[in-house]
Amino acid sequence: MGVALSVCALPGQVASDRLGREKMELGLGVHGEPGASVVDIQPVDAVVSHVLQQILNPEANYVPITRGNSVVLMVNGLGGTPL
């Protein structure tokens, strides 16, 4: 689940301004597709908690993980995080 503080600019296209100042987008696509929601910027611990609740929600069934399972976390900068 992606989280963005700004909108990406695709080569040859005008950058969108769908995010205002002090806003962030939750659930955006890796190629800049709009996310599930635009919310006020929040502290990282609140963002991580929200993302985990969405991913692990049994009703959404994104990832059927139960207590005691082993998992691997991959953090991807979606092209916006320098090495």
C-alpha positions as a LaTeX table, in Angstrom:
\begin{tabular}{lrrr}
\hline
Residue & $x$ (\AA) & $y$ (\AA) & $z$ (\AA) \\
\hline
Met1 & 0.00 & 0.00 & 0.00 \\
Gly2 & 1.57 & 3.23 & $-1.13$ \\
Val3 & 1.69 & 6.50 & 0.79 \\
Ala4 & 2.71 & 9.74 & $-0.95$ \\
Leu5 & 3.44 & 13.28 & 0.17 \\
Ser6 & 3.45 & 14.55 & $-3.43$ \\
Val7 & 2.15 & 13.44 & $-6.81$ \\
Cys8 & 4.55 & 11.93 & $-9.33$ \\
Ala9 & 5.22 & 13.55 & $-12.69$ \\
Leu10 & 5.06 & 11.11 & $-15.59$ \\
Pro11 & 7.38 & 11.97 & $-18.50$ \\
Gly12 & 5.59 & 14.02 & $-21.15$ \\
Gln13 & 2.55 & 14.76 & $-18.97$ \\
Val14 & 1.57 & 17.69 & $-16.79$ \\
Ala15 & 1.89 & 16.90 & $-13.07$ \\
Ser16 & $-1.41$ & 16.68 & $-11.21$ \\
Asp17 & $-2.13$ & 19.00 & $-8.30$ \\
Arg18 & $-4.64$ & 16.70 & $-6.57$ \\
Leu19 & $-2.68$ & 16.91 & $-3.30$ \\
Gly20 & $-2.78$ & 20.22 & $-1.50$ \\
Arg21 & $-0.29$ & 21.48 & 1.05 \\
Glu22 & $-0.21$ & 19.48 & 4.27 \\
Lys23 & $-1.98$ & 16.52 & 2.60 \\
Met24 & $-0.88$ & 12.97 & 1.84 \\
Glu25 & $-2.39$ & 10.20 & $-0.25$ \\
Leu26 & $-2.98$ & 6.65 & 0.97 \\
Gly27 & $-3.17$ & 3.64 & $-1.32$ \\
Leu28 & $-1.86$ & 5.26 & $-4.48$ \\
Gly29 & $-0.67$ & 3.19 & $-7.42$ \\
Val30 & 2.99 & 2.70 & $-8.25$ \\
His31 & 2.55 & 4.66 & $-11.51$ \\
Gly32 & 0.80 & 7.61 & $-9.88$ \\
Glu33 & $-2.77$ & 6.35 & $-10.02$ \\
Pro34 & $-5.00$ & 8.06 & $-7.43$ \\
Gly35 & $-5.13$ & 6.40 & $-4.04$ \\
Ala36 & $-7.94$ & 5.36 & $-1.78$ \\
Ser37 & $-7.97$ & 8.63 & 0.14 \\
Val38 & $-6.33$ & 12.01 & 0.65 \\
Val39 & $-5.82$ & 12.92 & 4.31 \\
Asp40 & $-3.94$ & 15.44 & 6.44 \\
Ile41 & $-0.25$ & 14.64 & 6.89 \\
Gln42 & 0.13 & 12.47 & 9.99 \\
Pro43 & 3.07 & 11.26 & 12.11 \\
Val44 & 4.78 & 8.17 & 10.70 \\
Asp45 & 3.59 & 5.91 & 13.54 \\
Ala46 & $-0.05$ & 6.77 & 12.75 \\
Val47 & 0.53 & 6.17 & 9.02 \\
Val48 & 2.16 & 2.78 & 9.62 \\
Ser49 & $-0.66$ & 1.78 & 11.97 \\
His50 & $-3.30$ & 2.75 & 9.40 \\
Val51 & $-1.52$ & 0.94 & 6.56 \\
Leu52 & $-1.10$ & $-2.23$ & 8.63 \\
Gln53 & $-4.77$ & $-2.14$ & 9.67 \\
Gln54 & $-5.77$ & $-1.92$ & 6.00 \\
Ile55 & $-3.42$ & $-4.68$ & 4.85 \\
Leu56 & $-4.20$ & $-7.06$ & 7.72 \\
Asn57 & $-7.97$ & $-6.42$ & 7.84 \\
Pro58 & $-9.56$ & $-9.89$ & 7.42 \\
Glu59 & $-12.52$ & $-8.36$ & 5.57 \\
Ala60 & $-10.25$ & $-6.84$ & 2.91 \\
Asn61 & $-8.29$ & $-10.11$ & 2.67 \\
Tyr62 & $-5.21$ & $-8.43$ & 1.20 \\
Val63 & $-2.82$ & $-10.67$ & 3.10 \\
Pro64 & $-4.21$ & $-13.63$ & 5.05 \\
Ile65 & $-1.71$ & $-13.46$ & 7.92 \\
Thr66 & $-2.46$ & $-14.90$ & 11.32 \\
Arg67 & $-0.59$ & $-14.51$ & 14.61 \\
Gly68 & 2.60 & $-16.55$ & 14.59 \\
Asn69 & 3.14 & $-16.45$ & 10.80 \\
Ser70 & 6.53 & $-15.34$ & 9.51 \\
Val71 & 6.46 & $-12.30$ & 7.24 \\
Val72 & 8.90 & $-10.13$ & 5.28 \\
Leu73 & 8.51 & $-6.36$ & 5.04 \\
Met74 & 9.69 & $-4.60$ & 1.89 \\
Val75 & 9.89 & $-0.82$ & 1.87 \\
Asn76 & 9.82 & 0.63 & $-1.63$ \\
Gly77 & 10.35 & 4.34 & $-2.28$ \\
Leu78 & 8.07 & 4.15 & $-5.36$ \\
Gly79 & 10.82 & 5.92 & $-7.29$ \\
Gly80 & 10.76 & 8.98 & $-5.04$ \\
Thr81 & 13.34 & 8.00 & $-2.44$ \\
Pro82 & 17.01 & 8.56 & $-3.34$ \\
Leu83 & 19.43 & 5.74 & $-2.64$ \\
\hline
\end{tabular}
